[in-house]
Amino acid sequence: MPVDTTVETKAIARYIRMSPHKVRRVLDQIRGCSYREALIMLEFMPYRACDPVLKVLRSAAANAEHNQGLDRASLVISKATADGGPSLRRFRPRAQGRAYQIRKPTCHIMIAVAPNTEEN
């Protein structure tokens, strides 16, 4: 699908308490899809990462509608990335007074939408 990236609107969710690897699994499925197809896919995918991704996608569509005056039905997901955020460090007590570090990862989700240049 040819996508016009000159009028691209994005939304970012930062510090989501989830591994970026697990979020990318969801983003790979919706990248390049239309807005409506992505909404349907996210509603029925069995992953926990779908909730924050759905929230960011709706925010990006609202930004495009409000700031650029675009129609939600004509939007296509042009970019979708999940970058690693800072890890929360916790310690678990172990035998003989030792402590093992546990890293609780966070991620930043960015979704950009653009109007569909290909008319069906």
Contacts in CASP RR format, 6 or more apart in sequence:
PFRMAT RR
TARGET T0000
AUTHOR 0000-0000-0000
METHOD contacts of the structure
MODEL  1
MPVDTTVETKAIARYIRMSPHKVRRVLDQIRGCSYREALIMLEFMPYRAC
DPVLKVLRSAAANAEHNQGLDRASLVISKATADGGPSLRRFRPRAQGRAY
QIRKPTCHIMIAVAPNTEEN
1 32 0 8 1.000
1 76 0 8 1.000
1 116 0 8 1.000
1 118 0 8 1.000
2 117 0 8 1.000
2 118 0 8 1.000
3 32 0 8 1.000
3 76 0 8 1.000
3 78 0 8 1.000
3 114 0 8 1.000
3 116 0 8 1.000
3 117 0 8 1.000
4 114 0 8 1.000
4 115 0 8 1.000
4 117 0 8 1.000
5 78 0 8 1.000
5 114 0 8 1.000
7 68 0 8 1.000
7 70 0 8 1.000
7 114 0 8 1.000
7 115 0 8 1.000
8 78 0 8 1.000
8 79 0 8 1.000
8 112 0 8 1.000
8 113 0 8 1.000
8 114 0 8 1.000
9 60 0 8 1.000
9 63 0 8 1.000
9 64 0 8 1.000
9 67 0 8 1.000
9 68 0 8 1.000
9 70 0 8 1.000
9 112 0 8 1.000
9 113 0 8 1.000
9 114 0 8 1.000
10 60 0 8 1.000
10 63 0 8 1.000
10 79 0 8 1.000
10 110 0 8 1.000
10 111 0 8 1.000
10 112 0 8 1.000
10 113 0 8 1.000
11 56 0 8 1.000
11 57 0 8 1.000
11 59 0 8 1.000
11 60 0 8 1.000
11 62 0 8 1.000
11 63 0 8 1.000
11 110 0 8 1.000
11 111 0 8 1.000
12 56 0 8 1.000
12 108 0 8 1.000
12 109 0 8 1.000
12 110 0 8 1.000
13 52 0 8 1.000
13 55 0 8 1.000
13 56 0 8 1.000
13 59 0 8 1.000
13 108 0 8 1.000
13 109 0 8 1.000
14 85 0 8 1.000
14 108 0 8 1.000
15 85 0 8 1.000
15 86 0 8 1.000
15 106 0 8 1.000
15 108 0 8 1.000
16 23 0 8 1.000
16 52 0 8 1.000
16 106 0 8 1.000
16 107 0 8 1.000
16 108 0 8 1.000
16 109 0 8 1.000
17 88 0 8 1.000
17 104 0 8 1.000
17 106 0 8 1.000
18 48 0 8 1.000
18 49 0 8 1.000
18 52 0 8 1.000
18 105 0 8 1.000
18 106 0 8 1.000
18 107 0 8 1.000
19 105 0 8 1.000
19 107 0 8 1.000
20 82 0 8 1.000
20 83 0 8 1.000
20 84 0 8 1.000
20 85 0 8 1.000
20 105 0 8 1.000
20 107 0 8 1.000
22 47 0 8 1.000
22 48 0 8 1.000
22 49 0 8 1.000
23 49 0 8 1.000
23 52 0 8 1.000
23 53 0 8 1.000
23 82 0 8 1.000
23 107 0 8 1.000
23 109 0 8 1.000
24 82 0 8 1.000
25 47 0 8 1.000
25 49 0 8 1.000
26 42 0 8 1.000
26 45 0 8 1.000
26 47 0 8 1.000
26 49 0 8 1.000
26 50 0 8 1.000
26 53 0 8 1.000
27 53 0 8 1.000
27 80 0 8 1.000
27 81 0 8 1.000
27 82 0 8 1.000
27 109 0 8 1.000
27 111 0 8 1.000
29 41 0 8 1.000
29 45 0 8 1.000
30 37 0 8 1.000
30 38 0 8 1.000
30 41 0 8 1.000
30 42 0 8 1.000
30 53 0 8 1.000
30 57 0 8 1.000
30 77 0 8 1.000
30 80 0 8 1.000
31 77 0 8 1.000
31 79 0 8 1.000
31 80 0 8 1.000
32 76 0 8 1.000
32 77 0 8 1.000
32 78 0 8 1.000
33 41 0 8 1.000
33 76 0 8 1.000
33 77 0 8 1.000
34 75 0 8 1.000
34 76 0 8 1.000
34 77 0 8 1.000
34 116 0 8 1.000
35 57 0 8 1.000
35 61 0 8 1.000
35 72 0 8 1.000
35 73 0 8 1.000
35 75 0 8 1.000
35 76 0 8 1.000
35 77 0 8 1.000
35 113 0 8 1.000
36 73 0 8 1.000
38 57 0 8 1.000
38 77 0 8 1.000
39 54 0 8 1.000
39 57 0 8 1.000
42 50 0 8 1.000
42 53 0 8 1.000
42 54 0 8 1.000
42 57 0 8 1.000
43 50 0 8 1.000
43 54 0 8 1.000
52 109 0 8 1.000
53 109 0 8 1.000
53 111 0 8 1.000
56 109 0 8 1.000
56 110 0 8 1.000
56 111 0 8 1.000
57 77 0 8 1.000
57 111 0 8 1.000
57 113 0 8 1.000
60 111 0 8 1.000
60 112 0 8 1.000
60 113 0 8 1.000
61 72 0 8 1.000
61 75 0 8 1.000
61 113 0 8 1.000
64 70 0 8 1.000
64 72 0 8 1.000
64 75 0 8 1.000
64 113 0 8 1.000
64 115 0 8 1.000
65 71 0 8 1.000
65 72 0 8 1.000
70 115 0 8 1.000
71 115 0 8 1.000
74 115 0 8 1.000
74 116 0 8 1.000
75 113 0 8 1.000
75 114 0 8 1.000
75 115 0 8 1.000
75 116 0 8 1.000
76 113 0 8 1.000
76 114 0 8 1.000
76 115 0 8 1.000
76 116 0 8 1.000
77 111 0 8 1.000
77 112 0 8 1.000
77 113 0 8 1.000
78 112 0 8 1.000
78 113 0 8 1.000
78 114 0 8 1.000
79 110 0 8 1.000
79 111 0 8 1.000
79 112 0 8 1.000
80 110 0 8 1.000
80 111 0 8 1.000
80 112 0 8 1.000
81 109 0 8 1.000
81 110 0 8 1.000
82 107 0 8 1.000
82 108 0 8 1.000
82 109 0 8 1.000
82 110 0 8 1.000
83 107 0 8 1.000
83 108 0 8 1.000
83 110 0 8 1.000
84 105 0 8 1.000
84 106 0 8 1.000
84 107 0 8 1.000
84 108 0 8 1.000
85 105 0 8 1.000
85 106 0 8 1.000
85 107 0 8 1.000
85 108 0 8 1.000
86 106 0 8 1.000
87 103 0 8 1.000
87 104 0 8 1.000
87 105 0 8 1.000
87 106 0 8 1.000
88 103 0 8 1.000
88 104 0 8 1.000
88 105 0 8 1.000
88 106 0 8 1.000
89 101 0 8 1.000
89 102 0 8 1.000
89 103 0 8 1.000
89 104 0 8 1.000
90 101 0 8 1.000
90 102 0 8 1.000
90 103 0 8 1.000
90 104 0 8 1.000
91 99 0 8 1.000
91 100 0 8 1.000
91 101 0 8 1.000
91 102 0 8 1.000
92 99 0 8 1.000
92 100 0 8 1.000
92 101 0 8 1.000
92 102 0 8 1.000
93 99 0 8 1.000
94 100 0 8 1.000
END
